[in-house]
Amino acid sequence: MREFLLYYALIYGEFDCGGLISFFLLNRRIILDRTDLFDGKQLVSASLTKRFGSYVANDGVDFSIRPGEIKALLGENGAGKSTFVKMLSGVIRPDSGQLYWDGKPVTITSPIDAKKLGIGMVFQHFSLFEGMTVLDNIALALTRPYNRATLINEIIDISGHYKLPVPPLALVSSVSVGVKQRIEILRCLMQRSKLLILDEPTSVLTPQEVESLFVTLRQLAEDGCAILYISHRLNEVRALCHSATIMRAGRHVAEINPREHSSQAIAELMLGKKIYTPLQDNNPNQQQPVYSVNSLNLAGQGTAVSLRDINFTINAGEIYAIIGLAGNGQNELMSVLSGEIPLHDANTICFNDKGIANLPISRRREAGIGISYVPEERLGHGAVSDMNLVENTLLTATTTQQLAKGGWLLTKKATTFAHKVMASYSIKAQSEKTLASELSGGNLQKFIVGREIEQAPKVILAAQPTWGVDVGAACQIQQTLIDLAKSGCAILVISQDLDEVFAIANRVSVIYDGQLSPSYPTSILTGKDIGLMMLGNPLSDDKILASHIQ
């Protein structure tokens, strides 16, 4: 009865006997369903709603998680996941609805409030100070007094218990991406978090590091920590999570045990429609070399990675992938390939045997060459935040789509092209005049990828083309790349995503510390093979022999 009265008060703001009886008769099914509203749960949200102007980002979201439960939060881009966890972590406040913590109503107005309750969040992009030690980064997050010597021992004890080994006195800039993630998790544990929220935690990890992370998360759950796990990698969700909440269009639409469903079935629940996995062409017919890089060397400036003797060729009609952990030279390589860093020797990069390494980006995009680029950084490199989608279209498509004539921009034609990209890639925006900064990360990524693909390039160089997009959009982008390759386009994908590489690439090389491995057919490799190479280990002799046979 207590829960029923709380729910009635939550909806109407006051108690009234006559209204109470009518409300019970009309809503007895909902009320009975809510008699276990708290029932030992760590966190409960009741009818949580958040609006941004006329847009409803979260619409009456009901959610709960128990101590020791590993729960996935799933949904396509724009489903409301980010808004929801921002309300849980105190970044934004709900417009209506109520949060309960340990069965008691709470108001979370800031990240400090969330931290005091015991809610910790590890974001997809780490918030660490590279020039400081591991110890100092952890200490910065603490709200309690500490002694450095005691804190070091505490770090060693907790990291040992949860298999999160870190070097307390090492600079963060000197440790691997996997260790940086451990530091982020340790910072939450040192704050005695009871609920740990993880946003795309495996996006930058090798398969071996993913396995290690899962061991840690299972141990945390056994010790009573609730874990909310946000990911687009459904195979990992099925392997790790006890339950999953699925959101669609800002609403809670399903609660499932992910182990009882296939990845495709979960994806279709997320999207509300059937999806089709990409169909890779394992044996592209066209073998004409189109794009080549020859003895590329680049001295790193400051913290940049030096590139050493990079060589590869991409044939017409194939997708060639370069994979590696972040920080091994991918950004520097893309800067050279795109023309952001021009080279003196034109023949270092060739298109149809013609040297282009000394040409600026604009010349490389022209119809005679026809190279398109998808940079890793969305805002800044891929789009300008305070320009709308039509203006962002003009930045790269003016020449190839003939969006200017006699010195005048053809705004109507540019608007039509922007609309075509939005419609083809299901981009959620109010109109073509929407600013790039107003799109979600996934929708902006779809716009950038679509803008480049729709220009029908002869070569496309794409860094992290499906980074941060939902499974449906990722499948669409990947299938579009495969179809583009079938039409004769030569495609380079620089990625950190093993699933993506296996889904679309014909050949793959691994980049490690600025050096590129030989290329191998993806069909002879396993995730473990590539994971070991991403850590700097050579491929086994039998796999090398198999690659020569193929």
Protein Blocks (a to p, Z undefined) as FASTA:
>chain_A
ZZmmmmmmmmnopacfklmmmmmmmmmmmmmmmmmmnnopabdcehiacdehjbcfbghi
acdddehiacdddddehilmmmmmmmmnomaccfbdcddeehiacddfbfklmmmnopac
ddfbdcbdfkbcfklmmmmmpcbdcdfklmmmmmmmmmmmnopaccfkbcfklpcfklmm
mmmmmmmmmnopabdcdehkllmccfklmmmmmmmmmmmmmnopacddddfblklmmmmp
mbdcddeehiafbdcdfklpcfklmmmmmnopacddddddfbafblcdfbdcehiacdde
hjbccdehiacdddehiacdddddehilpmmmmmmmnomaccfblmlpccehiafklpcf
klmmpmklopacddfblghjlpcfkbcfklmmmmmmmmmnopagehiacfklmmmmmmmm
mmmnopacfblklcfklpcfklmmmmmmmmmmmnopabdcdehklgoiafklmmmmmmmm
mmmmmnopacddddfbfklmmmmpmbdcddeehiacddddfklpcfklmmmmmnopacdf
klmmmmmmZZ
